[in-house]
Amino acid sequence: MMTLTLREVAVVCGGRLDAVDDHDAAVTGVVIDSRQVAAGALFVAVAGERVDGHDFAAAAAGAGAVAVLAARPVGVPAVVVADPVAALAALAAQVRTRSSATVVAVTGSAGKTTTKDLLADLLGELGPTVAAAGSFNNEIGLPLTVTRIEPATRFAVLEMGARGPGHIAALCELARPRIGVVLNVGSAHLGQYADGRAGIARAKGELAEAASDAVVLNADDPLVAGMAARARGEVITFGEGERADVRAHDVRVGDDGRARFDLVAAGERHPVALTLVGEHQVGSALAAAAVAIRLGLPPARAAEALSRARARSRWRMEVAVTDTGVTVINDAYNANPESMRAALKTLVDLSRGRRAWAVLGGMEELGASADDEHDALGRLVVRLGVEQLVAIGERARRIHLGASLEGSWSGESVWVADVEQACTLLREQLVPGDVVLVKASRAFGLERVASELTSGAVSLGATPLDAAPGEWGAHG
């Protein structure tokens, strides 16, 4: 990060130093997890729903933290502020002000993290690049990423989530993006918007209004394409349609579930063979290519970089084969109706000629449409020809019912109460050659099912670089 002294941190955050002997001690990093503390770190004591970071202040100091950003004195060197989260934002804004890096921000109902990861690879071809870890996309995660910007950083890739109107605008005020990317408008967080997808589109479009230089829009999504009227800078489009500025031609999916296509941009055409699993990854690849080309990467190099890119974030279409010959697709990080449909399509593509299992949990934040969306998902499982469905937990009962009521089906749907029951059932019934998709919203913890199945497995897809994400405030 941009090195600051504790004295400077206190001024920027509007705080006071407590129990600090050296006011000019250098802060060289910012963390919210005491397990990630290194010498010179500023530990931000976030009070989470389950754990209060203040309780880990002494452990952080013992691990080498130069001070704690805290709401009260904690018995070790601290910068005491009214609100540590607001102070973190102020600190990040100061780093952003000192930096000349080009900030690229990505939003959308699905695909944000994959697009961000691809952008990190492509922009890394042009210069030092900082990118958000995992899905650090809210009022805590985004400032943490910004604080990682260093004097030599040329690009910073940020992910922006929205749980309501004004959220993205607030993140943009801090990050001041030059390039914005809007991927799609779906049903994620639908329950947080009184007017449904139109409200989601207005919220996502706040990025189009904030990006100073250009906004990259999905030409295949009418609600996203319509954001061109709100753009502050240049409009660049991506998609599979002929009118898109950056487009995919001749998309095909192999038996390995990976998409291949020709990248068409700037009058050139170059082949791309993605290592990421799922046809839906094409959109993320196009969006990343559009940004990179706009920032100076030749289309040929963009195509080459996309073909080399590996997944950086955990539990997103990770594919592994167990020692018993079962293929597991771990996409358990999160879920909404759109990402569920894409994952099921990938399961079908990957399991050609083999028995497909959909192991599904519930989807959160769908509001009044929750029952209908879960019912529709179960019916889709049947229509796609998935042979086995295991629905886990009370929220997923409607998935099971929808499948059971969807006409004649040669497969089988089972509902179980919890992860433990699901693991027992799968251990008993999986046979070599089966392909299993594990997916649900993060709150339901289905990564435990995938972990149980893949213990000792050989990875075929993602090679995650980030630590498993946890609750804000966990271990501080």
C-alpha positions as a printed Julia matrix, in Angstrom:
476×3 Matrix{Float64}:
   0.0     0.0     0.0
   0.97    3.66    0.03
   2.98    3.85    3.27
   1.44    6.11    5.9
   2.53    6.89    9.43
   0.22    6.28   12.36
   0.07   10.05   12.81
  -1.17   10.39    9.21
  -3.67    7.57    9.66
  -5.13    9.3    12.71
  -5.53   12.57   10.81
  -7.1    10.91    7.74
  -9.51    8.86    9.85
 -10.4    11.64   12.28
  -9.14    9.57   15.2
  -6.7     9.79   18.09
  -3.67    7.71   18.96
  -3.89    5.6    22.12
  -1.02    3.72   23.77
   1.21    4.56   20.8
   4.87    5.28   21.54
   6.02    5.96   17.98
   3.6     8.26   16.17
   5.68    7.98   13.01
   5.59    4.18   12.86
   4.88    3.09    9.28
   1.67    1.33    8.27
   2.44   -1.0     5.35
  -0.8    -2.95    5.05
  -4.39   -3.16    6.26
  -6.24   -6.33    7.34
  -9.47   -7.25    9.09
  -8.51  -10.84    9.9
  -6.06  -11.29   12.75
  -4.76  -14.46   11.08
  -3.48  -12.35    8.19
  -1.51   -9.87   10.3
   2.1    -9.28    9.29
   4.65   -6.84   10.64
   3.57   -3.28    9.91
  -0.1    -4.08    9.41
  -2.97   -1.96   10.65
  -5.61   -4.3    12.05
  -9.16   -2.98   11.61
 -11.4    -4.18   14.43
 -14.73   -4.82   12.73
 -17.66   -5.8    14.93
 -19.4    -8.6    12.99
 -22.64  -10.39   13.71
 -20.86  -13.27   15.41
 -17.43  -11.97   16.36
 -16.09   -8.6    17.47
 -12.68   -7.8    16.04
 -11.81   -5.82   19.17
 -11.51   -9.15   20.99
  -8.55  -10.02   18.73
  -6.62   -6.78   19.22
  -4.0    -8.28   21.52
  -3.49  -11.25   19.18
  -3.04   -8.88   16.24
  -0.49   -6.8    18.14
   1.35   -9.93   19.13
   1.51  -11.0    15.49
   3.19   -7.74   14.5
   0.38   -5.26   13.88
   1.69   -1.72   14.28
  -1.7    -0.65   15.67
  -5.42   -1.43   15.77
  -8.07    0.76   14.15
 -10.67    0.53   16.88
 -13.81    2.1    18.27
 -12.38    2.11   21.82
  -9.05    1.67   23.59
  -7.98   -1.98   23.41
  -4.89   -2.11   25.64
  -2.44   -2.12   22.72
  -1.4     0.64   20.28
  -4.53    1.91   18.54
  -6.05    4.6    16.4
  -9.37    5.2    18.14
 -12.19    6.35   15.84
 -15.95    6.64   16.02
 -16.54    3.93   13.41
 -13.73    1.61   12.21
 -15.56    0.75    8.96
 -16.04    4.42    8.07
 -12.42    5.07    9.03
 -11.31    2.25    6.73
 -13.18    3.93    3.88
 -11.49    7.24    4.65
  -8.1     5.56    4.68
  -8.81    3.9     1.32
  -9.95    7.21   -0.15
  -6.62    8.74    0.86
  -4.71    5.93   -0.84
  -6.85    6.38   -3.95
  -6.13   10.12   -3.97
  -2.39    9.5    -3.85
  -2.49    6.94   -6.66
  -2.44    7.46  -10.43
  -3.59    3.88  -11.07
  -6.43    3.3   -13.5
  -9.34    1.88  -11.51
 -11.63   -0.59  -13.26
 -14.87   -1.5   -11.48
 -17.07   -4.51  -12.28
 -20.7    -5.08  -11.33
 -23.52   -7.38  -12.37
 -25.91   -9.94  -10.92
 -23.62  -12.83  -11.88
 -20.06  -13.28  -13.07
 -18.44  -10.35  -11.25
 -15.71  -12.34   -9.57
 -14.78  -14.36  -12.64
 -14.61  -11.19  -14.76
 -12.5    -9.48  -12.12
 -10.12  -12.44  -12.04
  -9.81  -12.49  -15.84
  -9.16   -8.76  -15.85
  -6.35   -9.26  -13.36
  -4.69  -11.63  -15.8
  -5.21   -9.48  -18.88
  -4.23   -6.16  -17.33
  -1.26   -7.86  -15.72
   0.06   -8.12  -19.28
   0.23   -4.31  -19.34
   1.62   -3.52  -15.91
   1.42   -4.09  -12.13
  -2.2    -4.84  -11.24
  -4.06   -5.09   -7.95
  -7.35   -7.02   -7.91
  -9.89   -7.77   -5.23
  -9.45  -11.05   -3.39
 -12.4   -13.42   -3.75
 -15.63  -11.43   -3.66
 -14.44   -8.39   -1.7
 -17.14   -6.15   -3.15
 -18.87   -4.31   -0.32
 -18.21   -1.39    2.03
 -15.48   -3.38    3.76
 -14.01   -5.49    0.98
 -13.65   -2.74   -1.58
 -11.72   -0.33    0.7
  -9.45   -3.2     1.73
  -8.58   -3.76   -1.93
  -7.96   -0.07   -2.52
  -5.5     0.05    0.39
  -3.39   -2.54   -1.44
  -2.59   -0.06   -4.21
   1.12    0.78   -4.27
   3.04    3.6    -5.95
   3.94    1.32   -8.87
   0.41   -0.03   -9.37
  -0.83    0.72  -12.86
  -4.28   -0.9   -12.65
  -6.69   -1.7    -9.84
  -9.61   -4.04  -10.53
 -12.49   -3.71   -8.1
 -15.71   -5.66   -7.73
 -18.88   -3.83   -6.72
 -21.97   -5.45   -5.23
 -25.29   -3.78   -4.51
 -27.89   -4.71   -1.92
 -29.98   -1.64   -2.65
 -30.11    1.75   -4.39
 -27.12    3.98   -3.79
 -24.69    1.25   -2.73
 -22.69    1.28   -5.96
 -22.74    5.08   -6.09
 -21.2     5.17   -2.62
 -18.48    2.71   -3.59
 -17.77    4.72   -6.73
 -17.4     7.9    -4.7
 -14.54    6.23   -2.87
 -12.98    4.33   -5.79
 -13.48    6.9    -8.57
 -13.37    4.34  -11.42
 -12.18    5.35  -14.86
 -13.62    2.21  -16.49
 -16.88    0.57  -15.45
 -18.18   -2.85  -16.49
 -21.83   -3.92  -16.18
 -22.29   -7.61  -16.93
 -25.99   -8.36  -16.53
 -29.15   -7.64  -14.59
 -30.61  -10.73  -12.95
 -32.43  -11.71   -9.79
 -29.66  -11.53   -7.21
 -30.88   -9.52   -4.18
 -34.28   -9.21   -5.86
 -35.95   -9.05   -2.46
 -34.08   -5.81   -1.72
 -35.76   -3.91   -4.57
 -39.43   -2.95   -4.46
 -39.69   -2.71   -8.26
 -37.8    -5.88   -9.12
 -35.3    -6.08  -11.95
 -35.96   -2.5   -13.03
 -34.72   -1.39   -9.61
 -31.68   -3.65   -9.9
 -30.91   -2.1   -13.29
 -31.09    1.4   -11.85
 -28.7     0.4    -9.07
 -26.21   -1.31  -11.39
 -26.4     1.67  -13.73
 -24.92    3.88  -11.04
 -21.56    2.55  -12.24
 -22.24    3.75  -15.79
 -22.87    7.23  -14.41
 -19.69    7.2   -12.3
 -17.06    5.78  -14.69
 -15.17    8.8   -15.96
 -13.59    7.41  -19.14
 -15.67    4.51  -20.43
 -18.32    1.98  -19.53
 -18.36   -1.56  -20.94
 -21.9    -2.89  -21.37
 -23.41   -6.26  -22.24
 -25.14   -5.75  -25.58
 -27.05   -9.05  -25.15
 -28.86   -7.85  -22.01
 -31.45   -5.16  -22.88
 -31.46   -3.71  -19.35
 -27.68   -3.33  -19.44
 -27.56   -2.05  -23.01
 -30.05    0.64  -22.0
 -27.52    2.04  -19.53
 -25.69    3.64  -22.47
 -27.98    6.64  -22.03
 -26.64    7.09  -18.5
 -22.97    6.82  -19.46
 -20.64    9.6   -18.49
 -17.88    8.54  -20.91
 -17.34    6.31  -23.93
 -19.64    3.29  -24.37
 -18.11   -0.05  -25.4
 -20.29   -3.12  -25.91
 -19.61   -6.84  -25.73
 -21.69   -9.88  -26.57
 -22.43  -12.5   -29.18
 -24.51  -10.28  -31.44
 -23.09   -8.8   -34.63
 -23.36   -5.23  -33.35
 -21.2    -5.71  -30.27
 -17.84   -3.94  -30.34
 -16.15   -6.99  -28.83
 -17.89  -10.24  -29.63
 -17.63  -14.01  -29.63
 -18.04  -15.84  -32.93
 -18.64  -19.58  -33.31
 -19.01  -20.46  -29.63
 -18.81  -24.18  -28.97
 -18.48  -26.26  -25.8
 -16.31  -29.37  -25.67
 -16.8   -32.57  -23.75
 -14.68  -31.03  -21.02
 -17.32  -28.33  -20.47
 -14.98  -25.58  -21.64
 -15.94  -23.01  -24.26
 -13.99  -22.15  -27.38
 -14.71  -19.22  -29.65
 -13.19  -16.6   -31.89
 -12.6   -13.21  -30.27
 -13.63  -10.51  -32.74
 -12.49   -6.99  -31.91
 -10.9    -3.97  -33.6
 -11.21   -5.63  -37.0
  -9.3    -8.72  -35.89
 -10.29  -12.31  -35.12
  -8.32  -14.61  -32.8
  -9.11  -18.04  -31.29
  -9.78  -18.44  -27.57
  -9.91  -21.73  -25.66
 -11.02  -21.04  -22.09
  -9.76  -23.18  -19.24
 -12.76  -22.1   -17.17
 -15.69  -24.51  -17.11
 -19.07  -23.45  -18.49
 -20.4   -21.71  -21.58
 -21.54  -18.8   -19.41
 -17.87  -17.88  -18.9
 -17.78  -16.5   -22.45
 -19.52  -13.3   -21.35
 -16.99  -12.7   -18.59
 -14.15  -13.29  -21.05
 -15.58  -10.82  -23.54
 -16.06   -8.14  -20.89
 -12.48   -8.55  -19.67
 -11.17   -8.44  -23.23
 -13.13   -5.27  -23.97
 -11.56   -3.48  -21.01
  -8.04   -4.71  -21.73
  -8.22   -3.76  -25.4
  -9.55   -0.32  -24.46
  -6.54    0.1   -22.16
  -4.01   -0.89  -24.79
  -3.7    -4.68  -24.94
  -3.68   -5.9   -28.57
  -6.58   -8.28  -29.37
  -4.18  -11.12  -30.2
  -2.54  -10.87  -26.77
  -5.95  -10.61  -25.11
  -7.01  -13.88  -26.76
  -3.8   -15.57  -25.7
  -4.13  -14.34  -22.12
  -7.75  -15.52  -21.92
  -6.69  -18.97  -23.06
  -4.05  -19.12  -20.3
  -6.17  -17.66  -17.52
  -6.99  -19.82  -14.51
  -9.64  -19.3   -11.85
  -8.32  -17.32   -8.89
 -11.29  -17.49   -6.51
 -12.57  -20.52   -4.63
 -15.78  -22.48   -5.01
 -16.66  -21.15   -8.46
 -16.95  -23.93  -11.02
 -14.02  -25.83   -9.53
 -13.84  -29.21  -11.2
 -12.09  -32.17   -9.6
 -12.13  -35.95   -9.99
 -12.12  -38.09   -6.86
 -10.0   -41.2    -6.44
 -13.19  -43.2    -7.05
 -13.75  -41.59  -10.45
 -16.53  -39.15   -9.53
 -16.35  -35.69  -11.11
 -17.35  -32.87   -8.74
 -18.24  -29.34   -9.84
 -17.93  -27.14   -6.79
 -19.86  -23.92   -7.44
 -20.97  -23.49   -3.85
 -19.87  -19.92   -3.22
 -23.2   -18.32   -4.07
 -26.34  -18.69   -6.15
 -29.2   -16.86   -7.81
 -31.64  -18.08  -10.47
 -29.4   -17.05  -13.37
 -26.23  -18.62  -12.01
 -28.16  -21.77  -11.05
 -29.4   -22.15  -14.62
 -25.91  -21.61  -16.02
 -24.42  -24.16  -13.63
 -27.05  -26.77  -14.49
 -26.37  -26.26  -18.19
 -22.68  -26.81  -17.48
 -23.47  -29.98  -15.54
 -25.35  -31.34  -18.57
 -22.54  -30.37  -20.95
 -19.9   -31.99  -18.78
 -21.8   -35.19  -18.0
 -22.6   -36.26  -21.56
 -23.07  -40.02  -21.44
 -22.66  -40.13  -17.67
 -25.07  -39.84  -14.74
 -25.56  -36.23  -13.62
 -26.32  -35.23  -10.02
 -27.58  -31.79   -9.05
 -26.93  -31.23   -5.34
 -28.66  -27.94   -4.63
 -29.43  -25.73   -1.67
 -31.55  -22.63   -1.39
 -31.17  -19.19   -2.92
 -31.28  -16.14   -0.64
 -32.72  -12.62   -1.02
 -35.36  -13.37   -3.65
 -38.2   -11.78   -1.71
 -41.74  -12.66   -2.73
 -40.53  -14.59   -5.76
 -38.53  -17.11   -3.71
 -41.03  -19.97   -3.84
 -41.65  -19.57   -7.56
 -37.94  -19.38   -8.37
 -37.12  -22.5    -6.38
 -40.04  -24.36   -7.94
 -38.91  -23.31  -11.43
 -35.38  -24.49  -10.69
 -36.61  -27.96   -9.78
 -38.63  -28.15  -12.99
 -35.59  -27.05  -14.99
 -33.57  -29.92  -13.53
 -36.13  -32.3   -15.03
 -36.32  -30.54  -18.4
 -32.53  -30.6   -18.76
 -32.49  -34.35  -18.2
 -30.43  -34.36  -14.99
 -30.79  -37.88  -13.6
 -30.5   -37.21   -9.87
 -31.49  -34.25   -7.71
 -30.61  -33.85   -4.04
 -32.24  -30.77   -2.46
 -30.75  -29.76    0.89
 -32.47  -27.76    3.62
 -35.89  -26.27    4.17
 -35.45  -23.49    1.61
 -34.64  -26.06   -1.07
 -37.75  -28.16   -0.41
 -39.52  -26.23   -3.18
 -36.8   -27.32   -5.63
 -37.6   -30.93   -4.78
 -41.35  -30.35   -5.09
 -40.97  -28.59   -8.43
 -38.97  -31.5    -9.84
 -41.41  -34.05   -8.45
 -44.35  -32.3   -10.14
 -42.7   -31.76  -13.53
 -44.36  -34.53  -15.58
 -42.79  -37.92  -16.16
 -39.16  -38.21  -15.19
 -36.87  -41.19  -15.31
 -34.64  -39.62  -12.68
 -35.12  -39.21   -8.96
 -35.47  -36.27   -6.59
 -34.61  -36.53   -2.91
 -34.97  -33.92   -0.19
 -32.71  -34.06    2.88
 -32.7   -31.82    5.91
 -29.02  -30.93    6.12
 -25.5   -31.28    4.77
 -24.72  -34.32    6.91
 -27.64  -36.27    5.48
 -26.66  -35.25    1.97
 -23.09  -36.46    2.46
 -24.32  -39.81    3.79
 -26.64  -40.28    0.8
 -23.95  -39.35   -1.72
 -21.33  -41.62   -0.16
 -23.77  -44.51   -0.47
 -25.02  -43.87   -4.01
 -22.28  -42.25   -6.1
 -20.48  -44.57   -8.49
 -17.46  -44.09  -10.75
 -18.24  -41.86  -13.71
 -20.96  -39.82  -11.97
 -20.8   -36.03  -12.32
 -21.97  -33.96   -9.34
 -22.8   -30.24   -9.23
 -22.85  -28.66   -5.76
 -24.43  -25.19   -5.62
 -26.38  -22.91   -3.26
 -26.29  -19.48   -1.74
 -23.32  -18.99    0.56
 -25.39  -19.01    3.73
 -26.29  -22.69    3.32
 -22.72  -23.95    3.55
 -22.79  -26.5     0.74
 -19.05  -26.1     0.27
 -18.91  -28.69    3.06
 -20.55  -31.21    0.74
 -18.03  -30.49   -1.99
 -15.17  -30.7     0.49
 -16.4   -34.07    1.73
 -16.61  -35.39   -1.81
 -13.3   -34.0    -3.04
 -11.07  -34.76   -0.09
  -7.91  -36.02   -1.75
  -9.3   -35.36   -5.24
  -7.28  -34.22   -8.23
  -8.22  -30.76   -9.52
  -9.09  -30.48  -13.2
 -10.25  -26.91  -13.3
  -9.75  -24.05  -10.91
  -6.53  -23.55   -9.0
  -7.77  -21.12   -6.36
  -5.25  -18.63   -5.06
  -7.36  -16.99   -2.38
  -8.04  -18.22    1.1
 -11.54  -19.44    1.81
 -13.78  -16.46    2.4
 -15.24  -16.04    5.85
 -17.68  -13.88    7.71
 -16.65  -10.24    8.12
 -15.26  -10.0    11.61
 -14.41  -13.67   11.93
 -11.15  -13.86   13.87
 -11.33  -10.09   13.78
